[in-house]
Amino acid sequence: MSKVLVIGPSWVGDMVMSQSLYQRLKEQEPDIQIDVLAPGWCKPILERMPQVRRAIEMPLGHGSFDLKTRFHLGRSLISEQYDRAYVLPRSAKSALVPFFAKIPKRVGWKGEMRYGLLNDIRPNRNDFQYMVERLVALAHPKKEMVNSASLGGLDTLPVPKLVVDKVLQQATLEKFDLSSDKPILGLCPGAEFGPAKQWPAEKYAQVAQYAADNGYQVWLFGSGKDKPICEAIKAQISDRQKTELHVIAGETSLIEAVDLLGACQTVVSNDSGLMHVAAAVGCEVIGIYGSTSPDYTPPLSDKVHIVHTDIECRPCFKRECPLGHLKCLKELDSDKVISILKSNNYL
């Protein structure tokens, strides 16, 4: 029976997508034991992945080097006797713990100076279009994984499926005085990456107004940073329908948000971590892309619609609009989203 350590990513969306790697490893070896070293906030998400035996908390923050702590953490894992490690981030520091843990096979993509730290380095990362392909390719021998076609296409890959805990979901509904008696539209209007990913509040408000007028309640998700835009959306809703809007951004823990997203029929989201969570819990997802592109990190589900403008300067992949106009978002009309809701009978 193999035993592996995965050095996990530090972003919500990337962590959700990493489940595809764990699923592929389980397909290859049903008895394999998979432990994941990741930031503490990831632990609840990893616990919703049946393929993961144990989530190990990385005691260092994102970007922190701290060689001494990494050395002692690696040494503490020697007794686990892992057969191999998969290092998902591309930084040199992320490869230190498996090296110090004396794991005999250490797999990862070519990145910062990692020769010696990794002994199975994959040099052809750019031959795989999608991030999920790059993750799953690590589960296969280097000589077999030469490009996207060698994986059989995006449709052949395992897709993330987070477990929704129905008992905790009900407790969370009660905690926030929410009900699932009416159908629910979830909105995720924040974007940790930056404003070039953030569809304007007035556009979200028009979608929310349409949903409320058609018998839906609307839940607004996000972190504490997203609360102002959520409140701005609610402020633009007619007084008659304000009771149908519930701002829970900044109030829930991440795992509470996972369970509450699992109660939503449809979710409209910027390109963000919560978009990937919504897809992984089985929601219908309408993903809004501004400066980024679904040609790299699309939500992995067969119930997804992508909307974006086709202006020539996108995608630029910038955090802020380098031209200062944000046309890729401002010119994306709410009717485009509402028409999807209508045509697919989501509302």
HELIX and SHEET records of a PDB file:
HELIX    1   1 VAL A   12  MET A   17  1                                   6    
HELIX    2   2 GLN A   19  GLN A   28  1                                  10    
HELIX    3   3 GLY A   40  CYS A   42  5                                   3    
HELIX    4   4 LYS A   43  LEU A   46  1                                   4    
HELIX    5   5 LEU A   67  SER A   76  1                                  10    
HELIX    6   6 ILE A   78  GLU A   80  5                                   3    
HELIX    7   7 LYS A   93  ALA A   95  5                                   3    
HELIX    8   8 LEU A   96  PHE A  100  1                                   5    
HELIX    9   9 ARG A  125  ASP A  127  5                                   3    
HELIX   10  10 MET A  131  ALA A  137  1                                   7    
HELIX   11  11 SER A  148  LEU A  151  1                                   4    
HELIX   12  12 LEU A  154  THR A  156  5                                   3    
HELIX   13  13 LYS A  166  LYS A  175  1                                  10    
HELIX   14  14 PRO A  195  LYS A  197  5                                   3    
HELIX   15  15 ALA A  201  ASP A  213  1                                  13    
HELIX   16  16 GLY A  224  ASP A  226  5                                   3    
HELIX   17  17 LYS A  227  ALA A  235  1                                   9    
HELIX   18  18 ASP A  239  GLU A  244  5                                   6    
HELIX   19  19 LEU A  254  LEU A  261  1                                   8    
HELIX   20  20 GLY A  273  ALA A  280  1                                   8    
HELIX   21  21 LYS A  327  LYS A  330  1                                   4    
HELIX   22  22 SER A  334  SER A  343  1                                  10    
SHEET    1   A 6 ARG A  54  MET A  58  0                                        
SHEET    2   A 6 GLN A  33  PRO A  39  1                                        
SHEET    3   A 6 LYS A   3  ILE A   7  1                                        
SHEET    4   A 6 ARG A  84  VAL A  87  1                                        
SHEET    5   A 6 LYS A 105  TRP A 109  1                                        
SHEET    6   A 6 ASP A 120  ARG A 122  1                                        
SHEET    1   B 6 LEU A 245  VAL A 247  0                                        
SHEET    2   B 6 GLN A 217  LEU A 220  1                                        
SHEET    3   B 6 ILE A 184  CYS A 188  1                                        
SHEET    4   B 6 THR A 266  ASN A 270  1                                        
SHEET    5   B 6 GLU A 284  ILE A 288  1                                        
SHEET    6   B 6 VAL A 304  VAL A 307  1                                        
END                                                                             
